[in-house]
């Protein structure tokens, strides 16, 4: 059985702020490992084109399931991020290698070989670049559409330091879905994502909505840091007011001993209650559950098609 890898709480943590103890995952976090040759086929295609995926770099728990379905979320602009967020296990570097000029073409060919109807592209933060990677992301969208007419595109981007002129470079490509995650509630933001501010994320989402260049604006949060339900409801409300059509909520799982501790395993019933709250507010699409991630089963949700995403 898989065990949770946790460290003892730091001295400054209060008794109420302790992590869950080492041991087995609760029953709702257990599921059978998928099987099938598609896992190896997906991995072979990703390897053939020398691509990075957030599935691998962020140690996503859904990786094998997604690979079985011949899908993956591409990680653009290298695999080293210029930010060192408390939750994310992607490598950190102040000076990552330069973006590969042929990456857009390689991603487009991989989308073709995988037969993707919906391609999801995410990125590492590249604060070291003058345009923070915006032009490169736009080139990826153009390459995908040239090679794969009819394939819809979802972009999960950084906040580009809140620079709307850089956001506009990406939005000008009219991705069917523009996604930027808020990740956590307001009070935990300084610990979870030290540079990307809560209010700045809301401003990015509001700007994306105001341009009307994407069919849907999307964001997501993780639970398990010790946040209170009223804080989560506040975040759902503020995301809705910022213009989000799609909100995802999933369980935070500590990817390595270097990352923030898991303070709580959130029950499926609580996820469902938050999903109901979002729908009552008016959020069109709420996807909430322990295994939900921002790009999990994203291929089932495309403009013009309702989706029921398994949690």
N, C-alpha and C positions, 0 to 999 in steps of 0.2 A: 504494500500500500504506500502511496505517496505521502510524505510528511511535509508539513509546513516548515520552512526554514526561517526561523526568527532569531533575532538577537535580544538580549535583555534590554529593558527600557533604560534610557539614559537617566542620569541622576536628576535632571531637571524635570522629568516627566512625573506627573502626579499619579496617585493611586488610580484615579479615574481614567488615566491616559495610558494604562498599560496595554501591551499587545496581548493577543490571544496566545495561550500557551502552546508549546510544541505538541504535535499529535496528529491524529487523523483528521482529514477534511470531513465536514458534515455530509450526510447522505446525499444532499442535493448537489454536491460538487463531485459526485462520482458518476461516471458513465463509461460505457464500453469503448475500447479503442477501435476505431474504424479499420477496415481492411480492404484490400483490393489493389490491383496493379496501377490504378490511377494515381496513387500516392507517388509511386516511382516515376510515372510518366510526367507528372507535374514538376517534380523535382528535377528531372532530366531536362525539361524545356527551360526552366529557370537557370539551371547550370549552363546549358548550351549557350545562352545569350549573356552569361556573366552578370546576372542581375541580382540586386539585393531586394529582399522582401521584409516588410515589417513583421511578417509571420515568424521569420527566423531571428531577426535582430532583436526584436522585443520579446521573444520567447512567448508568443501568443499560445494560450492553452487550446485554441481551436485549430491550430496549424494542420494537424493530420486530417481532421474532418474536412477542412477547406481543400486540402490537396486531393482528397478523395473525390471531390466534386470538380477537379481540374480548374481550380481558381486560386488566386493569390493576390495579395495587396502589394503592389510594387513600391519600393522605397527609393525615391529619386535623390540625386545630388550627393551620392556617396553613402557610406554607412557610419559616418562619424558626425555627431551633432555638436554645434558650438554652444549648446546649453546643456546643463547637467541637472535635469529635473529630478526631484526626489523619488518619483514613481517609475521612471523609464529606464530600462536597462540597455538602451542603445549606447554605443561607445561615445565618449566625449573627447573633443579635441578643439583647442582654440584655433588651430590652423589645419583644417582638413585638406585632403588633396583636392586639386581643381576638378570641377565637374567634367565628366567624360563627354566629349562633343558628340559621340555616336550613341549615347544612351537613349535619346528619344527614338531613334530607329530600332535599337535592340528591344526596347519595351514594346514598340508597335508590332514587331515581328513575333514577340512572345505572345502578345494578345491574339494575334492571328493563329498561331500554332495551338494555343489553348482553346480556341474557339469561343472566346469571351463575348457575350452580348453586352456586358456592362463591365468596364474597366475601372478599377479604383487605384488612384495614384496618391501616395502620401510622400512626405519629404522630411528630411532632417532640417533643422533650423540652420541657416547659413548666414549668420550675422557678419561673417568675414567678407562676403561678396558685396560689391556696390549696390546691386539690385536684390540682394538676399536670395537669389535663385529664381526670381519671378519669371524672367525671360526664358530660362531653361524649362520651367514647368509649362509655359505657354507652348514652347516648341514640342514638348512631349504630346500635348493635346493635339496639335496639328498633325504630328506624325501618326498617331493612333487613328485619327479620322481619315487620313490619306490611305493608310494600309487596310483599314477596317471600316468601310462605309456602313453606317447603321449601328455601330457599337456606341453605346452611350458612355459618358465619362463622368466619374465622380472624383473631385479633388479634395483631399484633406491636407490643408496647408498650414504653415506657420502663421503667425500674426503679422509677419513682415514689419515688426516693430511699430505697428499701427500706421504705417505710411500708406495712405490711400492710393497714391500714384503707383505703388507697386502692386497693391491689390487689384487695381484696374487693369494692369497688364495681364493678369491671370483671368480676371472676370471677362475681359474682352473676347476670350475664346469661347465664351458661353457654355461652360460645363453644365451638364444637366443637373448635377448636384454640387453645390459648394459647401464644404464641410470644414468647420474649425471648432475644435473641442475646447470647452471651458474646463473640463477635467474634474473639478471639485467645487465645493461650496466656497462662498466668499471668505469665511474665517480661516480655511485651511490653505488658501491659495499661496500665501508666502512660503509655506513649507513644501507644498507639492510641486509648484512651478514658480521658482523664485523670480524669473524675469518676466514671464508673460502674465500681466496683471489681469485681474477679474474684469475690471471696467474696460480695459482695452479690448478684451475678447468680445464683450458685448458691443463695443463700438465697431469692431470688424464685422460682426454679424449684421448689425444695423446697416452698415454701409453696403454689404453684399445684397441685402434685401432691397435697399433703396434703388440700386442700379437696375433691378429686374432683368439681369442678364442670365440668371440661373433659374431653372424651373423650381428648384427646392433649395432652401438653406437649412443646414443641419448642424447639430452640435451634440456633444455627449459628455457624460460625467461618470465617475467611478464612485462606488460606495465602499466603505470599510475602513476609513481613516479615523472614525469616531464622530462623524458628523451627526447632527440631530435631524430627525425627519422634517421639522419645521424649516431648517436650513435648506434641505433638499427641495422642499416645496417652493421656497423663495427662489431658488435657482431655476427651477422649472418655469415659474411665473416670469422671471426676468428674461429667460431665453425666449419664451413665447412673445413677450412684449418687444423683444429685439427683432422678431420676425422669423423665428425658427419654425419650419414646417415639420421637421423630423427631429426627435430627441431620443438618444439612446442612453440607457443607464445599465451599468453592469457592475460586477464585483471586482474590486481591486485585489490582485494577487501579487505578493512580493516575488519579483523575478530573481532576486539574488540577495545575499546578506548585506549588500551595500545600499539597498534601497529601503524606503520607509516601511515600517512594520505594519502588518495587518492588525487592526484593532478589533475588528468584528466581521463575522460572516453573516451577511444579510439574508434573511429567509426569503424564499420565493413569494410568500404571502405579502411581505412588505414591498417587494418589487411590484407585485400586481396592484397594490393599493396606490403606489406612486404613479403607475401607468394610468389607473382610473382617474387620479387627480389631474393629470395632464390632459386627458381627454375632456374632462369636465371644464377645464380652462378654455379649451378650444384648440389645443395642439392636434393637428391632423393625424400625425403618425407618431405614436409612442411605442418604443421597443425596450422593454425592461425585463431583466432576468440575470441570474448569476453568470451565465456564459456570454451575455450580449457584449459585443465590442463594437466600436464605431463602424468597422467595415465587415462585421460578421454577417454572412448571408446577404451582403449588399446587392449581389446580383439578382436577388429575388425582388428587390424594390427598384423599379425603374419608372420613369415618368409615364403615366397612362396605365400603369398596372398596379393594382392593390397587392400587397404582400402580407403574408402571415409568417413572421420570422420566428423560428423555433428558439426557445430560450433554454 
